[in-house]
Amino acid sequence: MKLTNFLKDRLTAYLIYGISWVLVLIFMAAFRISFQAIIIVSLILLLAVIAAEVWGYIRKKSYYDKLLYCLNELDKKHLLSEMVESPDFLDGRILYEVLQDTNKSMCENIADYRRKNREFREYIELWVHEIKLPVASLQLMCHNDGNTKYAEQLKKIDDYIENVLYYARSGNAEKDYIIKPILLKRSFSDIAIKNREELQERNITLHTDNLDLNVMTDGKWLGFILGQLMGNSMKYEATEITVMAENLPDKTVLHFRDNGCGIPENDLPYIFEKSFTGENGRTHRKSTGMGLYIVKKLCDKLGHSVSVQSVRGEFTEIIITFGKNDIYDVR
């Protein structure tokens, strides 16, 4: 709190003090009080006002400076009320009580929001599990009847349903994963087998290199991530997919590369943003802009980094970096 701001705020009080002092002078002059007495009384009043203002400024400055410092230093501003104590002056105590009441109200609202969000997420997860049963039955029926046209559409429905499930869980993923050594080759093989029919229909060739490596991650989430990347490659006209891994001293780097249509340079900074489809999304109407967003979100939750390199009309390469844990041997 600056002294100039404090003085400006107190101008009205000083004006009242000045008028009162003039009235006191007139009163004392009317009763023919000696000049020396008038001077002494004026000095006493002036010193009293100065002392009161200095004391008020010092204690308010100390409190409000601490309040502003805590506000600026806190990453979570809503915790401000927990960092300050009740001051010894009235307007400060009123502000303190307001902060406490608003913080209590905010906590109640957040608790209610979290409860509703948890209930909604639980309902979505239940719905996904329920809807997967008839979809799986229809897929089995199509397989038995040899109806590949309907089977393809059912697989797309199943993929979109799975996206909904993983998106619902991604906000609270830390409660639904187990970090342990996972063999990259096995995870990729499972995804390749799952998408075998579509890969064959599109005549897509798979190349792998150095996937006999373990990485510290969750197998289920990694499978979803690889499935999303493979789905994008098939969607964007790739004929070759190359997956290779580098084993470095402090990390393992997975390269997922395809020779599809590529990503325009202007779109590269935004492809991990929610619902961003870009130029390719306008030419491929199946794009929702959610796949890579969920991939990025899950990688962040798992402690992996993900980046992209691409040249329009040549290739797209997604790079996922897995850290190494000294406790486990993941070689």
Secondary structure as UniProt FT lines:
FT   HELIX           3..9
FT   HELIX           11..30
FT   TURN            31..32
FT   HELIX           35..73
FT   HELIX           77..79
FT   HELIX           80..83
FT   HELIX           90..145
FT   HELIX           148..170
FT   TURN            171..172
FT   HELIX           173..175
FT   STRAND          180..183
FT   HELIX           184..194
FT   HELIX           196..201
FT   TURN            202..203
FT   STRAND          205..209
FT   STRAND          214..217
FT   HELIX           219..235
FT   TURN            236..237
FT   STRAND          240..247
FT   STRAND          251..258
FT   HELIX           265..270
FT   TURN            271..272
FT   TURN            274..275
FT   HELIX           278..283
FT   TURN            285..286
FT   HELIX           291..302
FT   STRAND          305..311
FT   TURN            312..314
FT   STRAND          315..323
FT   TURN            326..327
//
